[in-house]
Amino acid sequence: MIRPDRHTNPEFSVLNISSIILSELNTFYPIQYDTLLKKVTEVLGEEAKINFPYALNFLFLLGKLNYEQSTDSFKSNEA
């Protein structure tokens, strides 16, 4: 999903969705999974739901966000 082909719409790519997620995250207040998904789909549309989990995984592997299991929410790792 990260590697595009000729049929990939750049608007719904993992990198673009990741940039929107990073702009929505805050260092002080966690944001719940459903709320974050809703904000991304408001910006890009329903087609963004396909790559949304991949974008979260991508950011988590890069160390850009933390997952809080007790509240099912994400928080920016940047300080």
N, CA, C and O atoms as a CHARMM CRD file, in Angstrom:
* protein
*
  316
    1    1 MET  N      0.80400  -1.20500   0.00000 PROA 1      0.00000
    2    1 MET  CA     0.00000   0.00000   0.00000 PROA 1      0.00000
    3    1 MET  C      0.85000   1.27300   0.00000 PROA 1      0.00000
    4    1 MET  O      0.40000   2.30700  -0.49400 PROA 1      0.00000
    5    2 ILE  N      2.04700   1.21800   0.53600 PROA 2      0.00000
    6    2 ILE  CA     2.89800   2.40800   0.53900 PROA 2      0.00000
    7    2 ILE  C      3.46900   2.64400  -0.85800 PROA 2      0.00000
    8    2 ILE  O      3.60400   3.78300  -1.30400 PROA 2      0.00000
    9    3 ARG  N      3.79600   1.55800  -1.53000 PROA 3      0.00000
   10    3 ARG  CA     4.40100   1.66300  -2.84700 PROA 3      0.00000
   11    3 ARG  C      3.31400   1.87600  -3.90700 PROA 3      0.00000
   12    3 ARG  O      2.48900   0.99200  -4.13700 PROA 3      0.00000
   13    4 PRO  N      3.31400   3.03600  -4.54200 PROA 4      0.00000
   14    4 PRO  CA     2.24600   3.31800  -5.50900 PROA 4      0.00000
   15    4 PRO  C      2.47800   2.63200  -6.85300 PROA 4      0.00000
   16    4 PRO  O      3.60400   2.29200  -7.21500 PROA 4      0.00000
   17    5 ASP  N      1.38800   2.44300  -7.57300 PROA 5      0.00000
   18    5 ASP  CA     1.47800   2.00200  -8.95200 PROA 5      0.00000
   19    5 ASP  C      0.75500   3.03000  -9.82200 PROA 5      0.00000
   20    5 ASP  O      0.39500   4.09900  -9.32900 PROA 5      0.00000
   21    6 ARG  N      0.54400   2.74500 -11.04600 PROA 6      0.00000
   22    6 ARG  CA    -0.03900   3.74700 -11.93700 PROA 6      0.00000
   23    6 ARG  C     -1.52900   3.99100 -11.67500 PROA 6      0.00000
   24    6 ARG  O     -2.09500   4.96500 -12.17100 PROA 6      0.00000
   25    7 HSD  N     -2.15500   3.11800 -10.90600 PROA 7      0.00000
   26    7 HSD  CA    -3.57300   3.28300 -10.59700 PROA 7      0.00000
   27    7 HSD  C     -3.80500   3.96000  -9.25300 PROA 7      0.00000
   28    7 HSD  O     -4.94900   4.22700  -8.88400 PROA 7      0.00000
   29    8 THR  N     -2.74000   4.23800  -8.52400 PROA 8      0.00000
   30    8 THR  CA    -2.86500   4.82300  -7.19800 PROA 8      0.00000
   31    8 THR  C     -3.20100   6.30800  -7.29000 PROA 8      0.00000
   32    8 THR  O     -2.54000   7.06400  -8.00200 PROA 8      0.00000
   33    9 ASN  N     -4.22600   6.70700  -6.56900 PROA 9      0.00000
   34    9 ASN  CA    -4.57100   8.11900  -6.47300 PROA 9      0.00000
   35    9 ASN  C     -3.71800   8.71500  -5.35300 PROA 9      0.00000
   36    9 ASN  O     -3.83400   8.27500  -4.20900 PROA 9      0.00000
   37   10 PRO  N     -2.86800   9.69800  -5.64200 PROA 10     0.00000
   38   10 PRO  CA    -1.98800  10.25900  -4.61400 PROA 10     0.00000
   39   10 PRO  C     -2.74500  10.88500  -3.44400 PROA 10     0.00000
   40   10 PRO  O     -2.19800  11.00800  -2.34800 PROA 10     0.00000
   41   11 GLU  N     -3.98200  11.27700  -3.66700 PROA 11     0.00000
   42   11 GLU  CA    -4.77000  11.88800  -2.60500 PROA 11     0.00000
   43   11 GLU  C     -5.07600  10.88500  -1.49400 PROA 11     0.00000
   44   11 GLU  O     -5.19200  11.27100  -0.33100 PROA 11     0.00000
   45   12 PHE  N     -5.20800   9.60300  -1.84000 PROA 12     0.00000
   46   12 PHE  CA    -5.54800   8.57500  -0.86100 PROA 12     0.00000
   47   12 PHE  C     -4.34900   7.69600  -0.50700 PROA 12     0.00000
   48   12 PHE  O     -4.52300   6.58800   0.00100 PROA 12     0.00000
   49   13 SER  N     -3.15000   8.17600  -0.76900 PROA 13     0.00000
   50   13 SER  CA    -1.95900   7.39700  -0.45900 PROA 13     0.00000
   51   13 SER  C     -1.68300   7.40500   1.03800 PROA 13     0.00000
   52   13 SER  O     -2.18400   8.25900   1.77000 PROA 13     0.00000
   53   14 VAL  N     -0.89100   6.45600   1.47800 PROA 14     0.00000
   54   14 VAL  CA    -0.53100   6.34100   2.89100 PROA 14     0.00000
   55   14 VAL  C      0.20700   7.59400   3.35100 PROA 14     0.00000
   56   14 VAL  O     -0.01300   8.06500   4.46700 PROA 14     0.00000
   57   15 LEU  N      1.06100   8.12600   2.52400 PROA 15     0.00000
   58   15 LEU  CA     1.82100   9.31800   2.91400 PROA 15     0.00000
   59   15 LEU  C      0.92700  10.53800   3.08800 PROA 15     0.00000
   60   15 LEU  O      1.12200  11.31700   4.02000 PROA 15     0.00000
   61   16 ASN  N     -0.03200  10.71000   2.22200 PROA 16     0.00000
   62   16 ASN  CA    -0.94200  11.84700   2.34400 PROA 16     0.00000
   63   16 ASN  C     -1.84300  11.70600   3.57400 PROA 16     0.00000
   64   16 ASN  O     -2.06400  12.67600   4.29900 PROA 16     0.00000
   65   17 ILE  N     -2.35000  10.52200   3.80100 PROA 17     0.00000
   66   17 ILE  CA    -3.18300  10.29000   4.98600 PROA 17     0.00000
   67   17 ILE  C     -2.35600  10.48200   6.24900 PROA 17     0.00000
   68   17 ILE  O     -2.85100  11.02000   7.23900 PROA 17     0.00000
   69   18 SER  N     -1.10300  10.04800   6.22200 PROA 18     0.00000
   70   18 SER  CA    -0.20900  10.23500   7.37300 PROA 18     0.00000
   71   18 SER  C      0.01300  11.70300   7.67500 PROA 18     0.00000
   72   18 SER  O      0.06600  12.09900   8.84000 PROA 18     0.00000
   73   19 SER  N      0.14200  12.51000   6.64200 PROA 19     0.00000
   74   19 SER  CA     0.34300  13.94600   6.87000 PROA 19     0.00000
   75   19 SER  C     -0.89100  14.58800   7.50300 PROA 19     0.00000
   76   19 SER  O     -0.76500  15.48700   8.33500 PROA 19     0.00000
   77   20 ILE  N     -2.07100  14.13500   7.11600 PROA 20     0.00000
   78   20 ILE  CA    -3.29700  14.66400   7.72000 PROA 20     0.00000
   79   20 ILE  C     -3.42000  14.21200   9.17300 PROA 20     0.00000
   80   20 ILE  O     -3.83500  14.98700  10.03400 PROA 20     0.00000
   81   21 ILE  N     -3.06300  12.96900   9.44200 PROA 21     0.00000
   82   21 ILE  CA    -3.08400  12.46900  10.81800 PROA 21     0.00000
   83   21 ILE  C     -2.12700  13.28000  11.68300 PROA 21     0.00000
   84   21 ILE  O     -2.48100  13.67000  12.79600 PROA 21     0.00000
   85   22 LEU  N     -0.93300  13.53700  11.19300 PROA 22     0.00000
   86   22 LEU  CA     0.03700  14.31400  11.96400 PROA 22     0.00000
   87   22 LEU  C     -0.45200  15.73100  12.22900 PROA 22     0.00000
   88   22 LEU  O     -0.17600  16.29100  13.29000 PROA 22     0.00000
   89   23 SER  N     -1.16600  16.30900  11.29000 PROA 23     0.00000
   90   23 SER  CA    -1.68000  17.66100  11.51100 PROA 23     0.00000
   91   23 SER  C     -2.80600  17.68100  12.54300 PROA 23     0.00000
   92   23 SER  O     -3.03700  18.70600  13.18400 PROA 23     0.00000
   93   24 GLU  N     -3.51000  16.55800  12.71100 PROA 24     0.00000
   94   24 GLU  CA    -4.60700  16.47700  13.67300 PROA 24     0.00000
   95   24 GLU  C     -4.13900  16.10800  15.08300 PROA 24     0.00000
   96   24 GLU  O     -4.81500  16.42000  16.06300 PROA 24     0.00000
   97   25 LEU  N     -2.99100  15.44800  15.18500 PROA 25     0.00000
   98   25 LEU  CA    -2.51900  14.99700  16.49400 PROA 25     0.00000
   99   25 LEU  C     -2.01000  16.16100  17.32300 PROA 25     0.00000
  100   25 LEU  O     -1.50300  17.15200  16.79700 PROA 25     0.00000
  101   26 ASN  N     -2.15500  16.01700  18.62400 PROA 26     0.00000
  102   26 ASN  CA    -1.71000  17.03100  19.55800 PROA 26     0.00000
  103   26 ASN  C     -0.84500  16.35200  20.60900 PROA 26     0.00000
  104   26 ASN  O     -1.11100  15.21400  20.99700 PROA 26     0.00000
  105   27 THR  N      0.18700  17.04400  21.06900 PROA 27     0.00000
  106   27 THR  CA     1.08100  16.44100  22.05000 PROA 27     0.00000
  107   27 THR  C      0.45700  16.34400  23.42800 PROA 27     0.00000
  108   27 THR  O      0.83900  15.47700  24.21300 PROA 27     0.00000
  109   28 PHE  N     -0.47500  17.19400  23.73700 PROA 28     0.00000
  110   28 PHE  CA    -1.01100  17.25000  25.08600 PROA 28     0.00000
  111   28 PHE  C     -2.30000  16.46100  25.26400 PROA 28     0.00000
  112   28 PHE  O     -2.53700  15.90300  26.33500 PROA 28     0.00000
  113   29 TYR  N     -3.13000  16.40600  24.23700 PROA 29     0.00000
  114   29 TYR  CA    -4.42800  15.74900  24.35000 PROA 29     0.00000
  115   29 TYR  C     -4.50700  14.57200  23.39200 PROA 29     0.00000
  116   29 TYR  O     -4.29200  14.73400  22.19100 PROA 29     0.00000
  117   30 PRO  N     -4.81400  13.39100  23.91100 PROA 30     0.00000
  118   30 PRO  CA    -4.97100  12.23600  23.01200 PROA 30     0.00000
  119   30 PRO  C     -6.26600  12.35200  22.20400 PROA 30     0.00000
  120   30 PRO  O     -7.22300  12.99800  22.62900 PROA 30     0.00000
  121   31 ILE  N     -6.27600  11.72300  21.04900 PROA 31     0.00000
  122   31 ILE  CA    -7.44900  11.73100  20.18800 PROA 31     0.00000
  123   31 ILE  C     -7.83800  10.27200  19.91700 PROA 31     0.00000
  124   31 ILE  O     -6.98700   9.44800  19.58300 PROA 31     0.00000
  125   32 GLN  N     -9.10900   9.97100  20.06200 PROA 32     0.00000
  126   32 GLN  CA    -9.57100   8.59900  19.90600 PROA 32     0.00000
  127   32 GLN  C     -9.55000   8.16900  18.44200 PROA 32     0.00000
  128   32 GLN  O     -9.61700   8.98900  17.52700 PROA 32     0.00000
  129   33 TYR  N     -9.45500   6.85800  18.25500 PROA 33     0.00000
  130   33 TYR  CA    -9.37100   6.27000  16.92100 PROA 33     0.00000
  131   33 TYR  C    -10.53800   6.70500  16.04600 PROA 33     0.00000
  132   33 TYR  O    -10.33600   7.14300  14.91300 PROA 33     0.00000
  133   34 ASP  N    -11.74700   6.58800  16.55900 PROA 34     0.00000
  134   34 ASP  CA   -12.93700   6.91900  15.76300 PROA 34     0.00000
  135   34 ASP  C    -12.98100   8.39800  15.39600 PROA 34     0.00000
  136   34 ASP  O    -13.37900   8.75400  14.28700 PROA 34     0.00000
  137   35 THR  N    -12.57700   9.25200  16.31600 PROA 35     0.00000
  138   35 THR  CA   -12.55900  10.68900  16.05000 PROA 35     0.00000
  139   35 THR  C    -11.53000  11.03100  14.98400 PROA 35     0.00000
  140   35 THR  O    -11.78200  11.84900  14.09900 PROA 35     0.00000
  141   36 LEU  N    -10.37000  10.39700  15.07800 PROA 36     0.00000
  142   36 LEU  CA    -9.31200  10.63400  14.08900 PROA 36     0.00000
  143   36 LEU  C     -9.73500  10.13900  12.71200 PROA 36     0.00000
  144   36 LEU  O     -9.49100  10.80800  11.70800 PROA 36     0.00000
  145   37 LEU  N    -10.36300   8.98000  12.66000 PROA 37     0.00000
  146   37 LEU  CA   -10.86100   8.45100  11.38700 PROA 37     0.00000
  147   37 LEU  C    -11.91700   9.37500  10.78900 PROA 37     0.00000
  148   37 LEU  O    -11.93700   9.60200   9.58000 PROA 37     0.00000
  149   38 LYS  N    -12.78600   9.90200  11.63100 PROA 38     0.00000
  150   38 LYS  CA   -13.83300  10.81500  11.16000 PROA 38     0.00000
  151   38 LYS  C    -13.22600  12.09000  10.56600 PROA 38     0.00000
  152   38 LYS  O    -13.68900  12.57700   9.53500 PROA 38     0.00000
  153   39 LYS  N    -12.18900  12.62900  11.21700 PROA 39     0.00000
  154   39 LYS  CA   -11.55400  13.84200  10.70700 PROA 39     0.00000
  155   39 LYS  C    -10.85900  13.59800   9.37800 PROA 39     0.00000
  156   39 LYS  O    -10.90500  14.44600   8.48700 PROA 39     0.00000
  157   40 VAL  N    -10.21700  12.44800   9.24000 PROA 40     0.00000
  158   40 VAL  CA    -9.54200  12.12700   7.98000 PROA 40     0.00000
  159   40 VAL  C    -10.56300  11.94400   6.86500 PROA 40     0.00000
  160   40 VAL  O    -10.33900  12.41000   5.74700 PROA 40     0.00000
  161   41 THR  N    -11.68200  11.27400   7.14600 PROA 41     0.00000
  162   41 THR  CA   -12.69200  11.07700   6.10600 PROA 41     0.00000
  163   41 THR  C    -13.41900  12.37600   5.77100 PROA 41     0.00000
  164   41 THR  O    -13.92000  12.52200   4.65700 PROA 41     0.00000
  165   42 GLU  N    -13.48800  13.31200   6.69900 PROA 42     0.00000
  166   42 GLU  CA   -14.06800  14.62200   6.38400 PROA 42     0.00000
  167   42 GLU  C    -13.19200  15.38300   5.40500 PROA 42     0.00000
  168   42 GLU  O    -13.69500  16.09400   4.53600 PROA 42     0.00000
  169   43 VAL  N    -11.89000  15.23600   5.54500 PROA 43     0.00000
  170   43 VAL  CA   -10.95400  15.95200   4.66400 PROA 43     0.00000
  171   43 VAL  C    -10.84500  15.26800   3.30400 PROA 43     0.00000
  172   43 VAL  O    -10.90000  15.93300   2.26900 PROA 43     0.00000
  173   44 LEU  N    -10.69000  13.93400   3.30100 PROA 44     0.00000
  174   44 LEU  CA   -10.40800  13.21700   2.05600 PROA 44     0.00000
  175   44 LEU  C    -11.58900  12.46000   1.46500 PROA 44     0.00000
  176   44 LEU  O    -11.62000  12.21000   0.26000 PROA 44     0.00000
  177   45 GLY  N    -12.53800  12.10000   2.27500 PROA 45     0.00000
  178   45 GLY  CA   -13.65800  11.30300   1.79000 PROA 45     0.00000
  179   45 GLY  C    -13.56800   9.86700   2.27800 PROA 45     0.00000
  180   45 GLY  O    -12.60400   9.46900   2.93200 PROA 45     0.00000
  181   46 GLU  N    -14.58900   9.11000   1.94600 PROA 46     0.00000
  182   46 GLU  CA   -14.72400   7.73600   2.42800 PROA 46     0.00000
  183   46 GLU  C    -13.64300   6.79700   1.89100 PROA 46     0.00000
  184   46 GLU  O    -13.35000   5.78000   2.51900 PROA 46     0.00000
  185   47 GLU  N    -13.05200   7.11600   0.75200 PROA 47     0.00000
  186   47 GLU  CA   -12.03200   6.24600   0.16300 PROA 47     0.00000
  187   47 GLU  C    -10.76300   6.20200   0.99900 PROA 47     0.00000
  188   47 GLU  O     -9.94300   5.30100   0.82100 PROA 47     0.00000
  189   48 ALA  N    -10.58400   7.14800   1.89700 PROA 48     0.00000
  190   48 ALA  CA    -9.40000   7.18100   2.75000 PROA 48     0.00000
  191   48 ALA  C     -9.42300   6.10000   3.82200 PROA 48     0.00000
  192   48 ALA  O     -8.39100   5.79600   4.42000 PROA 48     0.00000
  193   49 LYS  N    -10.60500   5.51300   4.07200 PROA 49     0.00000
  194   49 LYS  CA   -10.71900   4.47500   5.10300 PROA 49     0.00000
  195   49 LYS  C     -9.88100   3.24100   4.77900 PROA 49     0.00000
  196   49 LYS  O     -9.45700   2.52300   5.68500 PROA 49     0.00000
  197   50 ILE  N     -9.64600   2.99600   3.51500 PROA 50     0.00000
  198   50 ILE  CA    -8.89900   1.80400   3.11200 PROA 50     0.00000
  199   50 ILE  C     -7.46100   1.87000   3.61400 PROA 50     0.00000
  200   50 ILE  O     -6.94400   0.88400   4.14100 PROA 50     0.00000
  201   51 ASN  N     -6.81500   3.01100   3.45800 PROA 51     0.00000
  202   51 ASN  CA    -5.41100   3.13700   3.83700 PROA 51     0.00000
  203   51 ASN  C     -5.19500   3.74400   5.21100 PROA 51     0.00000
  204   51 ASN  O     -4.04900   3.92100   5.62500 PROA 51     0.00000
  205   52 PHE  N     -6.25400   4.06600   5.92500 PROA 52     0.00000
  206   52 PHE  CA    -6.12000   4.68800   7.24800 PROA 52     0.00000
  207   52 PHE  C     -5.33200   3.81600   8.23400 PROA 52     0.00000
  208   52 PHE  O     -4.42300   4.33200   8.88600 PROA 52     0.00000
  209   53 PRO  N     -5.63900   2.51500   8.37300 PROA 53     0.00000
  210   53 PRO  CA    -4.84900   1.69300   9.30300 PROA 53     0.00000
  211   53 PRO  C     -3.37900   1.58400   8.89500 PROA 53     0.00000
  212   53 PRO  O     -2.49600   1.53100   9.75200 PROA 53     0.00000
  213   54 TYR  N     -3.11900   1.55100   7.58700 PROA 54     0.00000
  214   54 TYR  CA    -1.73800   1.47800   7.11800 PROA 54     0.00000
  215   54 TYR  C     -0.97400   2.76400   7.44500 PROA 54     0.00000
  216   54 TYR  O      0.21600   2.72600   7.75800 PROA 54     0.00000
  217   55 ALA  N     -1.66400   3.88700   7.37200 PROA 55     0.00000
  218   55 ALA  CA    -1.02800   5.16400   7.71700 PROA 55     0.00000
  219   55 ALA  C     -0.71200   5.21500   9.21000 PROA 55     0.00000
  220   55 ALA  O      0.34500   5.71000   9.60200 PROA 55     0.00000
  221   56 LEU  N     -1.61800   4.70900  10.04200 PROA 56     0.00000
  222   56 LEU  CA    -1.34600   4.65600  11.47800 PROA 56     0.00000
  223   56 LEU  C     -0.14900   3.75300  11.77800 PROA 56     0.00000
  224   56 LEU  O      0.71400   4.10900  12.58100 PROA 56     0.00000
  225   57 ASN  N     -0.10000   2.59800  11.14000 PROA 57     0.00000
  226   57 ASN  CA     1.03500   1.69300  11.32500 PROA 57     0.00000
  227   57 ASN  C      2.33600   2.34400  10.88200 PROA 57     0.00000
  228   57 ASN  O      3.36000   2.22100  11.55400 PROA 57     0.00000
  229   58 PHE  N      2.29200   3.02900   9.76100 PROA 58     0.00000
  230   58 PHE  CA     3.46700   3.71300   9.22800 PROA 58     0.00000
  231   58 PHE  C      3.99500   4.74900  10.22600 PROA 58     0.00000
  232   58 PHE  O      5.19700   4.80700  10.48500 PROA 58     0.00000
  233   59 LEU  N      3.10500   5.55700  10.78000 PROA 59     0.00000
  234   59 LEU  CA     3.51200   6.57600  11.75000 PROA 59     0.00000
  235   59 LEU  C      3.99700   5.95900  13.05300 PROA 59     0.00000
  236   59 LEU  O      4.93600   6.46500  13.66700 PROA 59     0.00000
  237   60 PHE  N      3.36500   4.86800  13.47900 PROA 60     0.00000
  238   60 PHE  CA     3.79600   4.19800  14.69800 PROA 60     0.00000
  239   60 PHE  C      5.19400   3.61900  14.52900 PROA 60     0.00000
  240   60 PHE  O      6.02500   3.72100  15.43200 PROA 60     0.00000
  241   61 LEU  N      5.45400   3.01500  13.38400 PROA 61     0.00000
  242   61 LEU  CA     6.78100   2.45000  13.12600 PROA 61     0.00000
  243   61 LEU  C      7.85900   3.52300  13.03300 PROA 61     0.00000
  244   61 LEU  O      9.01500   3.27400  13.37700 PROA 61     0.00000
  245   62 LEU  N      7.49300   4.69900  12.57700 PROA 62     0.00000
  246   62 LEU  CA     8.44500   5.81700  12.52500 PROA 62     0.00000
  247   62 LEU  C      8.64300   6.47500  13.88200 PROA 62     0.00000
  248   62 LEU  O      9.54500   7.29700  14.04500 PROA 62     0.00000
  249   63 GLY  N      7.81600   6.12500  14.85300 PROA 63     0.00000
  250   63 GLY  CA     7.92400   6.70200  16.19000 PROA 63     0.00000
  251   63 GLY  C      7.29500   8.07800  16.30700 PROA 63     0.00000
  252   63 GLY  O      7.67900   8.86400  17.17400 PROA 63     0.00000
  253   64 LYS  N      6.33900   8.37500  15.45200 PROA 64     0.00000
  254   64 LYS  CA     5.69400   9.69100  15.45300 PROA 64     0.00000
  255   64 LYS  C      4.44800   9.75100  16.32400 PROA 64     0.00000
  256   64 LYS  O      3.97700  10.84200  16.64500 PROA 64     0.00000
  257   65 LEU  N      3.90100   8.60000  16.71400 PROA 65     0.00000
  258   65 LEU  CA     2.72300   8.61800  17.57100 PROA 65     0.00000
  259   65 LEU  C      2.78000   7.48300  18.57100 PROA 65     0.00000
  260   65 LEU  O      3.44900   6.47200  18.35700 PROA 65     0.00000
  261   66 ASN  N      2.07300   7.66800  19.65600 PROA 66     0.00000
  262   66 ASN  CA     1.92800   6.65300  20.69800 PROA 66     0.00000
  263   66 ASN  C      0.47900   6.22900  20.77500 PROA 66     0.00000
  264   66 ASN  O     -0.43200   7.03100  20.57200 PROA 66     0.00000
  265   67 TYR  N      0.27600   4.95200  21.07300 PROA 67     0.00000
  266   67 TYR  CA    -1.06900   4.40800  21.23500 PROA 67     0.00000
  267   67 TYR  C     -1.31700   4.15100  22.70900 PROA 67     0.00000
  268   67 TYR  O     -0.50900   3.50100  23.37300 PROA 67     0.00000
  269   68 GLU  N     -2.42600   4.65400  23.22400 PROA 68     0.00000
  270   68 GLU  CA    -2.81900   4.40600  24.60000 PROA 68     0.00000
  271   68 GLU  C     -3.96800   3.40000  24.58500 PROA 68     0.00000
  272   68 GLU  O     -5.08900   3.72400  24.19600 PROA 68     0.00000
  273   69 GLN  N     -3.67300   2.18800  25.01100 PROA 69     0.00000
  274   69 GLN  CA    -4.63700   1.09800  24.90500 PROA 69     0.00000
  275   69 GLN  C     -5.84400   1.29800  25.80500 PROA 69     0.00000
  276   69 GLN  O     -6.95800   0.93600  25.42700 PROA 69     0.00000
  277   70 SER  N     -5.64800   1.86100  26.97600 PROA 70     0.00000
  278   70 SER  CA    -6.75900   2.00200  27.91700 PROA 70     0.00000
  279   70 SER  C     -7.86500   2.91300  27.39000 PROA 70     0.00000
  280   70 SER  O     -9.04000   2.70000  27.68900 PROA 70     0.00000
  281   71 THR  N     -7.49300   3.92600  26.60800 PROA 71     0.00000
  282   71 THR  CA    -8.48600   4.85000  26.07000 PROA 71     0.00000
  283   71 THR  C     -8.70300   4.70000  24.56700 PROA 71     0.00000
  284   71 THR  O     -9.51200   5.42200  23.98400 PROA 71     0.00000
  285   72 ASP  N     -7.98200   3.76400  23.93300 PROA 72     0.00000
  286   72 ASP  CA    -8.05000   3.56000  22.48900 PROA 72     0.00000
  287   72 ASP  C     -7.83600   4.87000  21.75800 PROA 72     0.00000
  288   72 ASP  O     -8.63600   5.26800  20.91200 PROA 72     0.00000
  289   73 SER  N     -6.73000   5.53800  22.10200 PROA 73     0.00000
  290   73 SER  CA    -6.46400   6.85200  21.52000 PROA 73     0.00000
  291   73 SER  C     -4.99200   6.98400  21.15100 PROA 73     0.00000
  292   73 SER  O     -4.14800   6.19300  21.57100 PROA 73     0.00000
  293   74 PHE  N     -4.71500   8.00000  20.36100 PROA 74     0.00000
  294   74 PHE  CA    -3.36900   8.26900  19.88200 PROA 74     0.00000
  295   74 PHE  C     -2.91400   9.63400  20.35500 PROA 74     0.00000
  296   74 PHE  O     -3.71600  10.54700  20.55400 PROA 74     0.00000
  297   75 LYS  N     -1.61300   9.75200  20.52900 PROA 75     0.00000
  298   75 LYS  CA    -1.02800  10.99600  20.98600 PROA 75     0.00000
  299   75 LYS  C      0.27000  11.19500  20.21900 PROA 75     0.00000
  300   75 LYS  O      1.00000  10.23500  19.97000 PROA 75     0.00000
  301   76 SER  N      0.55800  12.41900  19.84900 PROA 76     0.00000
  302   76 SER  CA     1.77100  12.72600  19.12200 PROA 76     0.00000
  303   76 SER  C      2.98200  12.45500  20.00200 PROA 76     0.00000
  304   76 SER  O      2.95300  12.70900  21.20600 PROA 76     0.00000
  305   77 ASN  N      4.03000  11.94800  19.40600 PROA 77     0.00000
  306   77 ASN  CA     5.25500  11.64200  20.11600 PROA 77     0.00000
  307   77 ASN  C      6.23000  12.82300  20.09300 PROA 77     0.00000
  308   77 ASN  O      7.26000  12.78900  20.76600 PROA 77     0.00000
  309   78 GLU  N      5.91500  13.84300  19.33800 PROA 78     0.00000
  310   78 GLU  CA     6.77100  15.02000  19.23400 PROA 78     0.00000
  311   78 GLU  C      6.61400  15.88500  20.47600 PROA 78     0.00000
  312   78 GLU  O      5.49900  16.12800  20.93600 PROA 78     0.00000
  313   79 ALA  N      7.71400  16.33900  21.00400 PROA 79     0.00000
  314   79 ALA  CA     7.64800  17.19500  22.19600 PROA 79     0.00000
  315   79 ALA  C      8.45300  18.45200  22.00300 PROA 79     0.00000
  316   79 ALA  O      8.51200  19.29100  22.90200 PROA 79     0.00000
